[in-house]
Amino acid sequence: MDMDWKVLITTFGAIFAAEFGDKTQLAAIFLASQTEKPLAVFIGAALALAAVTLIGVTLGAEIAQAVPVKYIRSGAAIAFIGIGVLILLGKL
């Protein structure tokens, strides 16, 4: 298997930007301050993020095998727009 560095760097940047300052980071800050065990919180949070990422990558690969990419992109765009509308309306 050949490493595609462009994909790796793009993925890192996208995930880093999306996760920075979100609920997950706030939960980690809270847990680290409450437990005073930052290493345990870091390991737990890293394992949790790795697990949900594994699920996402696995499902994404399976879906890509069955559904053309243009439909996946359209579906993702519609979902993001829908979530944005719900946020604007105060439903989320």
Secondary structure in CASP SS format (residue, H / E / C, confidence):
PFRMAT SS
TARGET T0000
AUTHOR 0000-0000-0000
METHOD secondary structure of the structure
MODEL  1
M C 1.00
D C 1.00
M C 1.00
D C 1.00
W H 1.00
K H 1.00
V H 1.00
L H 1.00
I H 1.00
T H 1.00
T H 1.00
F H 1.00
G H 1.00
A H 1.00
I H 1.00
F H 1.00
A H 1.00
A H 1.00
E H 1.00
F C 1.00
G C 1.00
D C 1.00
K H 1.00
T H 1.00
Q H 1.00
L H 1.00
A H 1.00
A H 1.00
I H 1.00
F H 1.00
L H 1.00
A H 1.00
S H 1.00
Q H 1.00
T H 1.00
E C 1.00
K C 1.00
P H 1.00
L H 1.00
A H 1.00
V H 1.00
F H 1.00
I H 1.00
G H 1.00
A H 1.00
A H 1.00
L H 1.00
A H 1.00
L H 1.00
A H 1.00
A H 1.00
V H 1.00
T H 1.00
L H 1.00
I H 1.00
G H 1.00
V H 1.00
T H 1.00
L H 1.00
G H 1.00
A H 1.00
E H 1.00
I H 1.00
A H 1.00
Q H 1.00
A H 1.00
V C 1.00
P C 1.00
V H 1.00
K H 1.00
Y H 1.00
I H 1.00
R H 1.00
S H 1.00
G H 1.00
A H 1.00
A H 1.00
I H 1.00
A H 1.00
F H 1.00
I H 1.00
G H 1.00
I H 1.00
G H 1.00
V H 1.00
L H 1.00
I H 1.00
L H 1.00
L C 1.00
G C 1.00
K C 1.00
L C 1.00
END
